Amino acid sequence: MVFAWLNLVSLHMSALLFAYLTTLSVMPVTREERRGEKAWEECAKLRSISFVFAGIMILNTIFWLWFPVPELAWVLSPEPLFGIIIGTIIGVPCFIIMMIALRNAGKEMHAPQKGIQLHGGIYKKIRHPGAVGEMPLYVVIALFVNSLFLSVWMTIFILVFTPIHIYYEEKDLLKRFGDVYTEYRRTTPAVFPGLKRRKSG
């Protein structure tokens, strides 16, 4: 019982730290205004640390299989295979998108790179394929665990975190690329292909 609650607290804390550090890591230009050239290296370190907390989140979710909080041990389905099937249907395309984004972004996905140009490939279709691919995978793991509570919790987490993350990242990208990014943002949807902004006036 004690470990179950500790696991839940760890999940909350890891999610908050992951969200906070990841968001800081995509703001090298903003940080450079205060911290100087070292801001770029700091952002790389912050991103690496954020990956650690993402891993802890995943472990906390898996541990729920054996140590669920009794009051929150809501089963998604009496048949565990249901969550695995739904999770696979969601997870496979998201994983493929994430892998394509990783390939197109290169080193930038792990650490901000000064002096690079806007990415090509899938980034010509949507501005944030990394988020589109990665974030639903946390829900997928909860589905695999067959936990209704964790599935809802992870869904709320990504729905709250992702727009905030995108807002701060794009604020920094506008400083970084200027008018080029303004035009890119106007013509390319953030997460859903085909939803381009219309010209005003």
N, C-alpha and C positions, 0 to 999 in steps of 0.2 A: 504493500500500500504506500509506504513512504517513498520507495523508489519510483512508483507510478507518478506521484505528484511531483517529485524532483524532475522526472523526465518531461512532464508537461511544462514546468517552469523553465527548464532548459530549452524546450522548443520555443517558447515565447521570447526568451532572452536572445537566443541565437537568431531568430527571425528578425528581431529589431536591430541587432547589431549587423546582420547581413544587409538589411535594407539601408541602414545609415552609412555603413562603410562603402557599399557599392555605389551609392549616390555621390558620396564625396569623391570617389575614384574617377568619376566621369566629368569632373569639373577642374581639369588642370589649368585652363586659362584663367579662370576665376581665382583659383588658389595662387597662381603665379603673380597676380596683381599684389598679393600680400606677402607671399613667401619667396618670390623670385624663381630662378631657374630650377631650384631643387624641388619645386612643386610637382614636376613631372615624375620624378623618381618616387616622391611620396605617394602620388596617386597609384603608381604601379604596386607599391607595397600595400596600400590600402585595399586594392583589388585582390591581391593574394590572400590577405587576411580574411577578406569577405568570403572567399572560396572555402576557407576553413569552417566558417560559421554555417555556410550552406551545407557542408558535409555533416556538421553536427545536427542540423535540422533533419537531414535525411535519416541519420541514425536514430534520432528521437522518434521519428515516424515509424521506423522499422521496429524499434523496441516496444512500440504500442501493441504489437502482436502478442507479446508475453506480459507486458505490464500496463494494461489500460487502466485509467482511472475509473473505478466502478460506476460512479455517478454519470460518467460520460461514455461508457462502453456501449455506444449505440452501433448496432451492426447495420451495415449498408444493405445487405441482403442475406437471407438464410443460406443462400448458395454462394460461397466465396468465389466461385468461378465467374459470377456475374461482374464483380468488380474488376477482375483480371481482364475480362473481355472488353468492358467499357474502357478501362485504362489503356489497353493495347490499341484500341481504335483511336483514342486521343493521342497516345504517346508516340506511336510510330511516325505519323506525319510531323509532329512537333520535333521529334528527335532529328528527323531528316532536315527540317528547316534550320535547326540549330547547327547541324554539321555544315550545311551550305554557308550559313552566316559566318561560322568560324573560318571556313576556307576563304571566303571573300574578304573578310576583315583582316585575316592574318594576325600579326603580333598585336595589332590594335585591340583585339578582343581581350587580351590579357593585360595589356599595359598601354596607356595612351602614348602615341608616337608623334613627336613634334615634326611639323613640316610635311605631313602626308596630304594626299588629295582625298576627295570623297570616294568612297568605295563604289565598285561596280557590281556586276552580278545581280544577286537577289536584292541588293540595296537600291536598284533602279525601280523595283516594284513596291517595296515598303521600306520605311526609314529605320525600323527597329526589328529586324528579323530575329536578332538574338533574343530579345525579350519574348517575341511570339513563340519561339521554339523552346526556350528554357523554362519560363515561368509555369506553363501548364504541367510540366513534368513533376512539379511538387504535388499537384493534385493527383496526378497519375499514381504516385507512390502511395498516397493515402487511399486511393481506390484499390490498389493491390492489397493493402492491409485490411480492406473490407470494413473501414471505419467511417461511419456517417459523420461523426463529429469532426474528425480530421479532414475529411473531404470538404465539408462546409468551411472549416477554419482556414484551410489552404486557399480555397476559392476566394474568401473574403480578403485574405492577405494579399493575393496577387492583384485583385481588383482595386485595392487601396494603394498598394505599393507601386505598381507599374505606372500609372499616370503621373504620380509624384516624381518617380525616377526619370521618366521621359521629359517632364517639364524642366527639371534642373539640368539634365543632359543637353537638351536643345538650347537652353539659355546659354550654356557654355559653347556649344557648337556655333551659335550665331556670332559670338565674339571671335571664335576661331576662324570661321570661314566667311563671315560677313554676308555680302549680297548673294554670293554663290549659294550659301545655305538657305537664305531667304527664298530664293527661286526654287531650290530643291524641295523645300518644305511646302511651297505653294503647289507644286505639281505632283508630289509623291505622297501618298497616304502614310500615316504613321504605322498602322498595324494591319489594316484590312485592304488588300489590293482592290483597285477600282474606285475607291472613295477619295477622289481628288478634290481639292478645294476649288471652288469656282472663283473666277476673277471678280473682284468687287467692281461695281460700277459698270 
